[in-house]
Amino acid sequence: MNWIVFAAEILMVLVFIYWFILQLSGKTEFPRWMAFTNVLFIYVLMRVVLSFIPVSPFRLGFANGLMSESMFIWFAIMLVREISGTSN
């Protein structure tokens, strides 16, 4: 049953990598620099932050929600860009 979780993670990562490639190649309405606001980059950045947090219940909760928190930050970045009406 553990293989299902692993397979789901791979499928999710593949989508984010594909989105990164599309943005970097300029095939989206977003500017190319926004490829670096990808969920995976935010995840890695938050993983680095996690290494500085001492062992505590907060750290455990932070670690368990890293992907969700990364996606929330990414959606917030997209929302700010949409509201500001910034063009390419």
LOTORPA-917313 format. One record per atom (N, C-alpha, C, O, CB): residue in one letter; x, y, z. Coordinates in steps of 0.05 Angstrom, whole numbers, plus 5000, padded with zeros to 4 digits. Glycine has a CB too. Example, Ala and Ser with C-alpha at 12.3 -4.5 7.8 and 13.67 -1.06 7.14 Angstrom:
2
a526448865156;a524649105156;a526449345156;a528549345169;a522649115181;s525749555142;s527349795143;s525850015157;s526850235161;s528249885114;
***
This chain:
88
m501649765000;m500050005000;m501750255000;m500850474992;m498150005024;n504250235009;n506050465010;n506750564981;n507550794978;n508550405025;w506650384962;w507250464935;w505350664924;w506050824906;w507350214917;i502850674934;i500950864924;i501751154931;i501551334914;i498150804936;v502751194955;v503751454963;v506051534946;v506251764937;v504451454993;f507951354942;f510351414925;f509551474897;f510551664885;f512251174926;a507651324885;a506751374858;a505351644856;a505751784836;a504851154848;a503751714876;a502351974876;a504352204877;a503952404864;a500351984899;e506352174894;e508452384896;e509852414869;e510452644861;e510452314918;i510552204856;i511852224830;i510052364809;i511052534795;i512651944820;l507552284808;l505752414789;l505452714795;l505252874776;l502952274791;m505352794820;m505153074827;m507653224820;m507553444809;m504553104857;v509953114825;v512453244819;v512753274788;v513753484779;v514853084830;l511953074773;l512153094744;l510553324733;l511353464715;l511152834731;v508153374744;v506553604736;v507953864741;v507954044724;v503753594750;f509153894765;f510554144771;f513054184754;f513654404747;f511354144801;i514453964747;i516753984730;i515854074702;i517054244689;i518253714729;y513653954692;y512554024666;y511754324666;y512354464646;y510153844659;w510454414687;w509654694688;w512054874688;w512055084676;w507954744714;f514154794702;f516654954702;f517854974674;f518655194666;f518754824721;i517954744660;i518954754633;i517354924614;i518355074598;i519154464621;l514654904617;l512955074600;l513455374606;l513655534587;l509955004606;q513555444631;q514055724638;q516755824629;q517056044618;q513755774668;l518855654632;l521555734625;l521755764595;l523355924585;l523555524635;s520255604580;s520455624550;s518655844539;s518655894515;s519655364538;g517155984557;g515456204548;g512856124535;g511656274520;g517056374529;k511955884540;k509455784528;k507055824545;k504955704541;k509755484523;t507256004565;t504956074582;t504656384581;t506356514569;t505255974611;e502556484592;e502156764592;e503856904614;e503957154615;e499256834597;f505256754630;f506956864651;f509756924640;f510656784622;f507056674674;p511057124651;p513757174643;p515656944651;p514956794670;p514857434654;r517756914637;r519656684643;r520756684671;r521056464683;r521856684623;w521256914683;w522356924710;w520456804730;w521356714751;w522957214718;m517856794724;m515956674743;m516256374745;m514956254762;m513156754735;a517756254727;a518255964729;a519655904755;a519355684766;a519955864705;f521056094766;f522556054791;f520856104816;f521856094838;f524956234792;t518256144811;t516356154834;t514955884835;t512855854849;t514356384831;n515955684821;n514755414820;n514555304849;n516155364866;n516555234803;v512455144852;v511955014878;v514354864888;v514954864912;v509554834877;l515854734871;l518154574879;l520354744890;l521754674909;l519254404856;f520754984878;f522855174889;f521955274917;f523655284935;f523255414870;i519455334919;i518455424945;i518755204966;i519455254989;i515455524943;y518154954958;y518354724975;y521254694985;y521754655009;y517454474961;v523154704967;v525954674974;v526854904993;v528254855013;v527754674949;l525955144988;l526555375005;l525455325033;l526855375053;l525455634993;m523055235035;m521855175061;m523154945075;m523154935099;m518755135058;r524154755059;r525554525071;r528154625084;r528954525105;r526254315049;v529454825072;v531854945084;v531055085110;v532455065130;v533155135064;v528855235109;v527955365134;v527355165155;v528055205179;v525355535128;l526254935148;l525554725167;l528054625182;l527954565205;l524254495153;s530354625168;s532754525181;s533754705203;s535354625220;s534954495160;f532754955204;f533555145225;f531655155248;f532155275269;f533855425213;i529355015246;i527355015267;i528054795287;i528454565279;i524454985255;p528154855313;p528754645333;p526454445334;p524154495327;p529154775361;v527154205343;v525253985345;v523054075365;v523554135388;v526553725355;s520654075355;s518354165371;s515754075357;s515853995334;s518354475376;p513454095370;p510954025356;p510454215332;p509354125312;p508654055375;f511354465333;f511054645310;f512654545287;f511654545264;f512054925318;r515054445291;r516754345270;r515454105256;r515554075232;r519554265280;l514353925272;l512953695261;l510553775244;l510253675222;l512053505284;g508953965253;g506754065238;g507654205212;g506454175191;g505054245254;f509754365215;f510854505192;f511854305171;f511454345147;f513154695201;a513254095180;a514353895161;a512053745148;a512253685124;a516153705176;n509953675162;n507753525151;n506153685130;n504953565112;n505853435173;g506253945132;g504654115114;g506354255093;g505354435080;g503154305129;l508854175089;l510654325071;l509454355043;l509554575031;l513254185070;m508454145031;m507454165003;m504954335002;m504754494984;m506853884992;s503254305021;s500854475022;s501554765026;s500354945013;s498954385044;e503454815044;e504255095049;e505655215024;e505255445018;e506155105073;s507155055010;s508555144986;s506455214965;s506755414951;s510454924976;m504455044962;m502355104942;m500755344950;m499955504932;m500554864939;f500255394975;f498855634984;f500455884977;f499356074967;f498355615015;i503055874982;i504756104976;i504756154946;i504656384937;i507656064986;w504955934930;w504955964901;w502356084891;w502356264874;w505355694888;f500055984902;f497456104894;f497256394902;f496156554887;f495155944907;a498456464925;a498456744933;a500056924914;a499257144908;a499556774962;i502356814905;i503956964886;i502357004860;i502357224848;i506656814880;m501056794851;m499456814826;m497157014830;m496457164812;m498356534818;l495857014853;l493657194859;l494657484859;l493257654847;l492357124885;v496857534872;v497957804872;v498557904844;v498058124837;v500457824890;r499757724828;r500357794800;r497857854784;r497758044769;r501957564786;e495757694788;e493257734774;e491857994783;e490858134766;e491357494779;i491858044808;i490558294818;i492058534809;i490858744802;i490358294849;s494658524809;s496258754801;s496058804771;s496659024762;s499258714809;g495258614756;g494858644727;g497558674712;g497658784690;g493258884722;t499658564724;t502258584711;t502258414685;t501258194685;t504558484730;s503358534664;s503558384639;s506358274636;s508158334652;s502758564615;n506758124615;n509458004610;n511458224607;n513758164603;n509357834584;
***
